[in-house]
């Protein structure tokens, strides 16, 4: 099964999952680029899905 949209390496959860939210990629600082190429952490989007909240 393929995910739609596919997860990037920096994502902690699928978009829209309760307890998650969109955040700026920590590696490229939201630019989507690292060293002139697409950031591998966010897949070039500049955003990652992070777990939020606390327990």
PDB file of N, CA, C, O and CB in Angstrom:
ATOM      1  N   UNK A   1       0.844  -1.191   0.000  1.00  0.00           N
ATOM      2  CA  UNK A   1       0.000   0.000   0.000  1.00  0.00           C
ATOM      3  C   UNK A   1       0.882   1.244   0.000  1.00  0.00           C
ATOM      4  O   UNK A   1       1.860   1.323   0.744  1.00  0.00           O
ATOM      5  CB  UNK A   1      -0.956   0.004   1.224  1.00  0.00           C
ATOM      6  N   UNK A   2       0.537   2.192  -0.820  1.00  0.00           N
ATOM      7  CA  UNK A   2       1.270   3.445  -0.829  1.00  0.00           C
ATOM      8  C   UNK A   2       0.479   4.489  -0.061  1.00  0.00           C
ATOM      9  O   UNK A   2      -0.752   4.504  -0.071  1.00  0.00           O
ATOM     10  CB  UNK A   2       1.547   3.916  -2.274  1.00  0.00           C
ATOM     11  N   UNK A   3       1.225   5.363   0.606  1.00  0.00           N
ATOM     12  CA  UNK A   3       0.584   6.414   1.384  1.00  0.00           C
ATOM     13  C   UNK A   3       0.362   7.628   0.507  1.00  0.00           C
ATOM     14  O   UNK A   3       1.168   7.927  -0.373  1.00  0.00           O
ATOM     15  CB  UNK A   3       1.427   6.783   2.617  1.00  0.00           C
ATOM     16  N   UNK A   4      -0.728   8.321   0.749  1.00  0.00           N
ATOM     17  CA  UNK A   4      -1.050   9.514  -0.019  1.00  0.00           C
ATOM     18  C   UNK A   4      -1.363  10.637   0.946  1.00  0.00           C
ATOM     19  O   UNK A   4      -2.424  10.583   1.567  1.00  0.00           O
ATOM     20  CB  UNK A   4      -2.238   9.265  -0.982  1.00  0.00           C
ATOM     21  N   UNK A   5      -0.541  11.639   1.124  1.00  0.00           N
ATOM     22  CA  UNK A   5       0.776  11.780   0.529  1.00  0.00           C
ATOM     23  C   UNK A   5       1.796  10.897   1.243  1.00  0.00           C
ATOM     24  O   UNK A   5       1.583  10.516   2.394  1.00  0.00           O
ATOM     25  CB  UNK A   5       1.219  13.240   0.567  1.00  0.00           C
ATOM     26  N   UNK A   6       2.907  10.566   0.572  1.00  0.00           N
ATOM     27  CA  UNK A   6       3.922   9.734   1.223  1.00  0.00           C
ATOM     28  C   UNK A   6       4.585  10.495   2.364  1.00  0.00           C
ATOM     29  O   UNK A   6       4.699  11.719   2.319  1.00  0.00           O
ATOM     30  CB  UNK A   6       4.983   9.273   0.204  1.00  0.00           C
ATOM     31  N   UNK A   7       5.016   9.769   3.379  1.00  0.00           N
ATOM     32  CA  UNK A   7       5.708  10.396   4.496  1.00  0.00           C
ATOM     33  C   UNK A   7       7.141  10.702   4.090  1.00  0.00           C
ATOM     34  O   UNK A   7       7.750   9.960   3.320  1.00  0.00           O
ATOM     35  CB  UNK A   7       5.674   9.490   5.749  1.00  0.00           C
ATOM     36  N   UNK A   8       7.676  11.805   4.615  1.00  0.00           N
ATOM     37  CA  UNK A   8       9.074  12.153   4.437  1.00  0.00           C
ATOM     38  C   UNK A   8       9.842  11.642   5.649  1.00  0.00           C
ATOM     39  O   UNK A   8       9.237  11.401   6.694  1.00  0.00           O
ATOM     40  CB  UNK A   8       9.260  13.694   4.253  1.00  0.00           C
ATOM     41  N   UNK A   9      11.160  11.470   5.540  1.00  0.00           N
ATOM     42  CA  UNK A   9      11.934  10.952   6.671  1.00  0.00           C
ATOM     43  C   UNK A   9      11.778  11.752   7.961  1.00  0.00           C
ATOM     44  O   UNK A   9      11.900  11.182   9.045  1.00  0.00           O
ATOM     45  CB  UNK A   9      13.375  10.909   6.303  1.00  0.00           C
ATOM     46  N   UNK A  10      11.515  13.042   7.878  1.00  0.00           N
ATOM     47  CA  UNK A  10      11.380  13.878   9.072  1.00  0.00           C
ATOM     48  C   UNK A  10       9.997  13.859   9.690  1.00  0.00           C
ATOM     49  O   UNK A  10       9.804  14.422  10.768  1.00  0.00           O
ATOM     50  CB  UNK A  10      11.737  15.278   8.741  1.00  0.00           C
ATOM     51  N   UNK A  11       9.022  13.223   9.038  1.00  0.00           N
ATOM     52  CA  UNK A  11       7.662  13.167   9.570  1.00  0.00           C
ATOM     53  C   UNK A  11       7.569  12.156  10.701  1.00  0.00           C
ATOM     54  O   UNK A  11       8.117  11.058  10.610  1.00  0.00           O
ATOM     55  CB  UNK A  11       6.663  12.814   8.463  1.00  0.00           C
ATOM     56  N   UNK A  12       6.868  12.536  11.774  1.00  0.00           N
ATOM     57  CA  UNK A  12       6.633  11.631  12.891  1.00  0.00           C
ATOM     58  C   UNK A  12       5.273  10.967  12.793  1.00  0.00           C
ATOM     59  O   UNK A  12       5.031   9.966  13.468  1.00  0.00           O
ATOM     60  CB  UNK A  12       6.750  12.374  14.206  1.00  0.00           C
ATOM     61  N   UNK A  13       4.382  11.496  11.973  1.00  0.00           N
ATOM     62  CA  UNK A  13       3.027  10.955  11.832  1.00  0.00           C
ATOM     63  C   UNK A  13       2.474  11.376  10.474  1.00  0.00           C
ATOM     64  O   UNK A  13       3.007  12.274   9.822  1.00  0.00           O
ATOM     65  CB  UNK A  13       2.093  11.446  12.993  1.00  0.00           C
ATOM     66  N   UNK A  14       1.386  10.706  10.058  1.00  0.00           N
ATOM     67  CA  UNK A  14       0.706  11.097   8.830  1.00  0.00           C
ATOM     68  C   UNK A  14      -0.005  12.432   9.059  1.00  0.00           C
ATOM     69  O   UNK A  14      -0.493  12.683  10.161  1.00  0.00           O
ATOM     70  CB  UNK A  14      -0.303   9.998   8.376  1.00  0.00           C
ATOM     71  N   UNK A  15      -0.073  13.288   8.045  1.00  0.00           N
ATOM     72  CA  UNK A  15      -0.814  14.541   8.190  1.00  0.00           C
ATOM     73  C   UNK A  15      -2.263  14.289   8.590  1.00  0.00           C
ATOM     74  O   UNK A  15      -2.909  13.388   8.056  1.00  0.00           O
ATOM     75  CB  UNK A  15      -0.764  15.340   6.890  1.00  0.00           C
ATOM     76  N   UNK A  16      -2.767  15.075   9.519  1.00  0.00           N
ATOM     77  CA  UNK A  16      -4.160  14.970   9.938  1.00  0.00           C
ATOM     78  C   UNK A  16      -4.418  14.031  11.093  1.00  0.00           C
ATOM     79  O   UNK A  16      -5.542  13.965  11.592  1.00  0.00           O
ATOM     80  CB  UNK A  16      -4.970  14.545   8.806  1.00  0.00           C
ATOM     81  N   UNK A  17      -3.399  13.296  11.535  1.00  0.00           N
ATOM     82  CA  UNK A  17      -3.564  12.386  12.662  1.00  0.00           C
ATOM     83  C   UNK A  17      -3.737  13.221  13.937  1.00  0.00           C
ATOM     84  O   UNK A  17      -2.969  14.156  14.164  1.00  0.00           O
ATOM     85  CB  UNK A  17      -2.340  11.407  12.785  1.00  0.00           C
ATOM     86  N   UNK A  18      -4.731  12.899  14.769  1.00  0.00           N
ATOM     87  CA  UNK A  18      -4.886  13.645  16.025  1.00  0.00           C
ATOM     88  C   UNK A  18      -3.592  13.612  16.842  1.00  0.00           C
ATOM     89  O   UNK A  18      -2.937  12.575  16.946  1.00  0.00           O
ATOM     90  CB  UNK A  18      -6.054  13.066  16.857  1.00  0.00           C
ATOM     91  N   UNK A  19      -3.240  14.749  17.410  1.00  0.00           N
ATOM     92  CA  UNK A  19      -2.020  14.846  18.197  1.00  0.00           C
ATOM     93  C   UNK A  19      -0.795  15.152  17.353  1.00  0.00           C
ATOM     94  O   UNK A  19       0.334  15.043  17.831  1.00  0.00           O
ATOM     95  CB  UNK A  19      -1.800  13.574  18.952  1.00  0.00           C
ATOM     96  N   UNK A  20      -1.012  15.538  16.094  1.00  0.00           N
ATOM     97  CA  UNK A  20       0.106  15.912  15.234  1.00  0.00           C
ATOM     98  C   UNK A  20      -0.171  17.262  14.592  1.00  0.00           C
ATOM     99  O   UNK A  20      -1.317  17.707  14.518  1.00  0.00           O
ATOM    100  CB  UNK A  20       0.356  14.838  14.153  1.00  0.00           C
ATOM    101  N   UNK A  21       0.878  17.898  14.138  1.00  0.00           N
ATOM    102  CA  UNK A  21       0.730  19.186  13.478  1.00  0.00           C
ATOM    103  C   UNK A  21       1.918  19.467  12.585  1.00  0.00           C
ATOM    104  O   UNK A  21       2.979  18.858  12.724  1.00  0.00           O
ATOM    105  CB  UNK A  21       0.565  20.301  14.503  1.00  0.00           C
ATOM    106  N   UNK A  22       1.727  20.393  11.671  1.00  0.00           N
ATOM    107  CA  UNK A  22       2.767  20.757  10.721  1.00  0.00           C
ATOM    108  C   UNK A  22       3.750  21.714  11.385  1.00  0.00           C
ATOM    109  O   UNK A  22       3.349  22.605  12.134  1.00  0.00           O
ATOM    110  CB  UNK A  22       2.157  21.392   9.451  1.00  0.00           C
ATOM    111  N   UNK A  23       5.043  21.526  11.106  1.00  0.00           N
ATOM    112  CA  UNK A  23       6.075  22.381  11.674  1.00  0.00           C
ATOM    113  C   UNK A  23       7.134  22.642  10.603  1.00  0.00           C
ATOM    114  O   UNK A  23       7.197  21.937   9.595  1.00  0.00           O
ATOM    115  CB  UNK A  23       6.709  21.731  12.948  1.00  0.00           C
ATOM    116  N   UNK A  24       7.947  23.640  10.827  1.00  0.00           N
ATOM    117  CA  UNK A  24       9.048  23.958   9.917  1.00  0.00           C
ATOM    118  C   UNK A  24      10.114  22.878  10.035  1.00  0.00           C
ATOM    119  O   UNK A  24      10.436  22.438  11.138  1.00  0.00           O
ATOM    120  CB  UNK A  24       9.648  25.364  10.227  1.00  0.00           C
ATOM    121  N   UNK A  25      10.656  22.455   8.915  1.00  0.00           N
ATOM    122  CA  UNK A  25      11.710  21.449   8.913  1.00  0.00           C
ATOM    123  C   UNK A  25      12.909  21.961   9.711  1.00  0.00           C
ATOM    124  O   UNK A  25      13.385  23.068   9.463  1.00  0.00           O
ATOM    125  CB  UNK A  25      12.128  21.091   7.463  1.00  0.00           C
ATOM    126  N   UNK A  26      13.400  21.169  10.665  1.00  0.00           N
ATOM    127  CA  UNK A  26      14.523  21.622  11.484  1.00  0.00           C
ATOM    128  C   UNK A  26      15.860  21.626  10.745  1.00  0.00           C
ATOM    129  O   UNK A  26      16.798  22.300  11.172  1.00  0.00           O
ATOM    130  CB  UNK A  26      14.634  20.756  12.700  1.00  0.00           C
ATOM    131  N   UNK A  27      15.958  20.882   9.646  1.00  0.00           N
ATOM    132  CA  UNK A  27      17.234  20.797   8.941  1.00  0.00           C
ATOM    133  C   UNK A  27      17.433  21.918   7.927  1.00  0.00           C
ATOM    134  O   UNK A  27      18.529  22.469   7.833  1.00  0.00           O
ATOM    135  CB  UNK A  27      17.342  19.471   8.246  1.00  0.00           C
ATOM    136  N   UNK A  28      16.393  22.268   7.164  1.00  0.00           N
ATOM    137  CA  UNK A  28      16.532  23.319   6.142  1.00  0.00           C
ATOM    138  C   UNK A  28      15.885  24.632   6.589  1.00  0.00           C
ATOM    139  O   UNK A  28      15.898  25.611   5.843  1.00  0.00           O
ATOM    140  CB  UNK A  28      15.906  22.856   4.819  1.00  0.00           C
ATOM    141  N   UNK A  29      15.323  24.659   7.791  1.00  0.00           N
ATOM    142  CA  UNK A  29      14.663  25.850   8.334  1.00  0.00           C
ATOM    143  C   UNK A  29      13.533  26.351   7.446  1.00  0.00           C
ATOM    144  O   UNK A  29      13.290  27.553   7.351  1.00  0.00           O
ATOM    145  CB  UNK A  29      15.673  26.956   8.532  1.00  0.00           C
ATOM    146  N   UNK A  30      12.846  25.415   6.794  1.00  0.00           N
ATOM    147  CA  UNK A  30      11.673  25.765   6.011  1.00  0.00           C
ATOM    148  C   UNK A  30      11.935  26.138   4.567  1.00  0.00           C
ATOM    149  O   UNK A  30      10.995  26.429   3.828  1.00  0.00           O
ATOM    150  CB  UNK A  30      10.991  26.869   6.656  1.00  0.00           C
ATOM    151  N   UNK A  31      13.204  26.136   4.144  1.00  0.00           N
ATOM    152  CA  UNK A  31      13.507  26.520   2.763  1.00  0.00           C
ATOM    153  C   UNK A  31      13.239  25.384   1.776  1.00  0.00           C
ATOM    154  O   UNK A  31      12.974  25.641   0.601  1.00  0.00           O
ATOM    155  CB  UNK A  31      14.959  26.962   2.654  1.00  0.00           C
ATOM    156  N   UNK A  32      13.303  24.144   2.229  1.00  0.00           N
ATOM    157  CA  UNK A  32      13.131  22.996   1.355  1.00  0.00           C
ATOM    158  C   UNK A  32      14.394  22.602   0.617  1.00  0.00           C
ATOM    159  O   UNK A  32      14.402  21.620  -0.126  1.00  0.00           O
ATOM    160  CB  UNK A  32      12.057  23.274   0.372  1.00  0.00           C
ATOM    161  N   UNK A  33      15.468  23.365   0.816  1.00  0.00           N
ATOM    162  CA  UNK A  33      16.732  23.106   0.120  1.00  0.00           C
ATOM    163  C   UNK A  33      17.880  22.985   1.114  1.00  0.00           C
ATOM    164  O   UNK A  33      17.925  23.687   2.125  1.00  0.00           O
ATOM    165  CB  UNK A  33      17.028  24.222  -0.897  1.00  0.00           C
ATOM    166  N   UNK A  34      18.799  22.087   0.807  1.00  0.00           N
ATOM    167  CA  UNK A  34      20.043  21.947   1.555  1.00  0.00           C
ATOM    168  C   UNK A  34      21.152  21.709   0.544  1.00  0.00           C
ATOM    169  O   UNK A  34      21.087  20.747  -0.222  1.00  0.00           O
ATOM    170  CB  UNK A  34      19.963  20.781   2.608  1.00  0.00           C
ATOM    171  N   UNK A  35      22.153  22.550   0.525  1.00  0.00           N
ATOM    172  CA  UNK A  35      23.263  22.382  -0.398  1.00  0.00           C
ATOM    173  C   UNK A  35      22.855  22.410  -1.857  1.00  0.00           C
ATOM    174  O   UNK A  35      23.470  21.731  -2.678  1.00  0.00           O
ATOM    175  CB  UNK A  35      23.956  21.106  -0.112  1.00  0.00           C
ATOM    176  N   UNK A  36      21.833  23.179  -2.202  1.00  0.00           N
ATOM    177  CA  UNK A  36      21.397  23.305  -3.578  1.00  0.00           C
ATOM    178  C   UNK A  36      20.482  22.202  -4.064  1.00  0.00           C
ATOM    179  O   UNK A  36      20.064  22.217  -5.222  1.00  0.00           O
ATOM    180  CB  UNK A  36      22.564  23.363  -4.445  1.00  0.00           C
ATOM    181  N   UNK A  37      20.157  21.237  -3.204  1.00  0.00           N
ATOM    182  CA  UNK A  37      19.268  20.136  -3.575  1.00  0.00           C
ATOM    183  C   UNK A  37      18.083  20.104  -2.620  1.00  0.00           C
ATOM    184  O   UNK A  37      18.112  20.743  -1.568  1.00  0.00           O
ATOM    185  CB  UNK A  37      20.023  18.776  -3.558  1.00  0.00           C
ATOM    186  N   UNK A  38      17.037  19.360  -2.985  1.00  0.00           N
ATOM    187  CA  UNK A  38      15.892  19.209  -2.089  1.00  0.00           C
ATOM    188  C   UNK A  38      16.347  18.610  -0.765  1.00  0.00           C
ATOM    189  O   UNK A  38      17.141  17.669  -0.745  1.00  0.00           O
ATOM    190  CB  UNK A  38      14.799  18.328  -2.736  1.00  0.00           C
ATOM    191  N   UNK A  39      15.851  19.147   0.325  1.00  0.00           N
ATOM    192  CA  UNK A  39      16.142  18.627   1.665  1.00  0.00           C
ATOM    193  C   UNK A  39      15.571  17.214   1.776  1.00  0.00           C
ATOM    194  O   UNK A  39      14.404  16.990   1.454  1.00  0.00           O
ATOM    195  CB  UNK A  39      15.548  19.560   2.779  1.00  0.00           C
ATOM    196  N   UNK A  40      16.382  16.269   2.227  1.00  0.00           N
ATOM    197  CA  UNK A  40      15.936  14.881   2.350  1.00  0.00           C
ATOM    198  C   UNK A  40      15.009  14.686   3.547  1.00  0.00           C
ATOM    199  O   UNK A  40      14.202  13.756   3.550  1.00  0.00           O
ATOM    200  CB  UNK A  40      17.137  13.953   2.472  1.00  0.00           C
ATOM    201  N   UNK A  41      15.106  15.535   4.551  1.00  0.00           N
ATOM    202  CA  UNK A  41      14.272  15.385   5.748  1.00  0.00           C
ATOM    203  C   UNK A  41      12.814  15.693   5.442  1.00  0.00           C
ATOM    204  O   UNK A  41      11.923  14.964   5.879  1.00  0.00           O
ATOM    205  CB  UNK A  41      14.776  16.300   6.871  1.00  0.00           C
ATOM    206  N   UNK A  42      12.559  16.765   4.697  1.00  0.00           N
ATOM    207  CA  UNK A  42      11.184  17.187   4.419  1.00  0.00           C
ATOM    208  C   UNK A  42      10.750  16.905   2.981  1.00  0.00           C
ATOM    209  O   UNK A  42       9.612  17.196   2.612  1.00  0.00           O
ATOM    210  CB  UNK A  42      11.037  18.661   4.707  1.00  0.00           C
ATOM    211  N   UNK A  43      11.636  16.346   2.171  1.00  0.00           N
ATOM    212  CA  UNK A  43      11.304  16.065   0.786  1.00  0.00           C
ATOM    213  C   UNK A  43      11.169  17.310  -0.065  1.00  0.00           C
ATOM    214  O   UNK A  43      10.527  17.278  -1.115  1.00  0.00           O
ATOM    215  CB  UNK A  43      10.043  15.288   0.722  1.00  0.00           C
ATOM    216  N   UNK A  44      11.770  18.412   0.377  1.00  0.00           N
ATOM    217  CA  UNK A  44      11.729  19.659  -0.386  1.00  0.00           C
ATOM    218  C   UNK A  44      10.531  20.538  -0.089  1.00  0.00           C
ATOM    219  O   UNK A  44      10.358  21.579  -0.722  1.00  0.00           O
ATOM    220  CB  UNK A  44      11.747  19.352  -1.829  1.00  0.00           C
ATOM    221  N   UNK A  45       9.694  20.135   0.868  1.00  0.00           N
ATOM    222  CA  UNK A  45       8.494  20.932   1.190  1.00  0.00           C
ATOM    223  C   UNK A  45       8.788  22.037   2.200  1.00  0.00           C
ATOM    224  O   UNK A  45       8.077  23.042   2.238  1.00  0.00           O
ATOM    225  CB  UNK A  45       7.392  20.026   1.736  1.00  0.00           C
ATOM    226  N   UNK A  46       9.819  21.865   3.012  1.00  0.00           N
ATOM    227  CA  UNK A  46      10.120  22.820   4.073  1.00  0.00           C
ATOM    228  C   UNK A  46       9.305  22.581   5.327  1.00  0.00           C
ATOM    229  O   UNK A  46       9.422  23.329   6.298  1.00  0.00           O
ATOM    230  CB  UNK A  46       9.887  24.217   3.585  1.00  0.00           C
ATOM    231  N   UNK A  47       8.467  21.531   5.317  1.00  0.00           N
ATOM    232  CA  UNK A  47       7.588  21.249   6.457  1.00  0.00           C
ATOM    233  C   UNK A  47       7.645  19.771   6.820  1.00  0.00           C
ATOM    234  O   UNK A  47       7.816  18.909   5.957  1.00  0.00           O
ATOM    235  CB  UNK A  47       6.134  21.665   6.142  1.00  0.00           C
ATOM    236  N   UNK A  48       7.499  19.496   8.108  1.00  0.00           N
ATOM    237  CA  UNK A  48       7.407  18.127   8.600  1.00  0.00           C
ATOM    238  C   UNK A  48       6.195  18.025   9.526  1.00  0.00           C
ATOM    239  O   UNK A  48       5.760  19.026  10.096  1.00  0.00           O
ATOM    240  CB  UNK A  48       8.720  17.703   9.341  1.00  0.00           C
ATOM    241  N   UNK A  49       5.658  16.832   9.673  1.00  0.00           N
ATOM    242  CA  UNK A  49       4.553  16.597  10.594  1.00  0.00           C
ATOM    243  C   UNK A  49       5.123  16.068  11.897  1.00  0.00           C
ATOM    244  O   UNK A  49       5.770  15.021  11.924  1.00  0.00           O
ATOM    245  CB  UNK A  49       3.512  15.605   9.993  1.00  0.00           C
ATOM    246  N   UNK A  50       4.878  16.800  12.979  1.00  0.00           N
ATOM    247  CA  UNK A  50       5.434  16.483  14.285  1.00  0.00           C
ATOM    248  C   UNK A  50       4.332  16.088  15.260  1.00  0.00           C
ATOM    249  O   UNK A  50       3.181  16.500  15.114  1.00  0.00           O
ATOM    250  CB  UNK A  50       6.226  17.672  14.830  1.00  0.00           C
ATOM    251  N   UNK A  51       4.695  15.288  16.250  1.00  0.00           N
ATOM    252  CA  UNK A  51       3.795  15.020  17.355  1.00  0.00           C
ATOM    253  C   UNK A  51       3.722  16.257  18.230  1.00  0.00           C
ATOM    254  O   UNK A  51       4.746  16.888  18.494  1.00  0.00           O
ATOM    255  CB  UNK A  51       4.257  13.786  18.171  1.00  0.00           C
ATOM    256  N   UNK A  52       2.510  16.619  18.692  1.00  0.00           N
ATOM    257  CA  UNK A  52       2.362  17.779  19.563  1.00  0.00           C
ATOM    258  C   UNK A  52       1.660  17.361  20.833  1.00  0.00           C
ATOM    259  O   UNK A  52       1.098  16.269  20.924  1.00  0.00           O
ATOM    260  CB  UNK A  52       1.587  18.912  18.861  1.00  0.00           C
ATOM    261  N   UNK A  53       1.699  18.228  21.789  1.00  0.00           N
ATOM    262  CA  UNK A  53       1.036  17.927  23.058  1.00  0.00           C
ATOM    263  C   UNK A  53       2.022  17.323  24.040  1.00  0.00           C
ATOM    264  O   UNK A  53       3.216  17.223  23.758  1.00  0.00           O
ATOM    265  CB  UNK A  53      -0.147  16.976  22.841  1.00  0.00           C
ATOM    266  N   UNK A  54       1.529  16.935  25.154  1.00  0.00           N
ATOM    267  CA  UNK A  54       2.370  16.349  26.180  1.00  0.00           C
ATOM    268  C   UNK A  54       1.585  15.374  27.027  1.00  0.00           C
ATOM    269  O   UNK A  54       0.359  15.296  26.960  1.00  0.00           O
ATOM    270  CB  UNK A  54       2.979  17.427  27.050  1.00  0.00           C
ATOM    271  N   UNK A  55       2.303  14.663  27.796  1.00  0.00           N
ATOM    272  CA  UNK A  55       1.602  13.655  28.555  1.00  0.00           C
ATOM    273  C   UNK A  55       1.986  13.559  29.935  1.00  0.00           C
ATOM    274  O   UNK A  55       1.448  12.730  30.669  1.00  0.00           O
ATOM    275  CB  UNK A  55       1.765  12.401  27.975  1.00  0.00           C
TER     276      UNK A  55
END
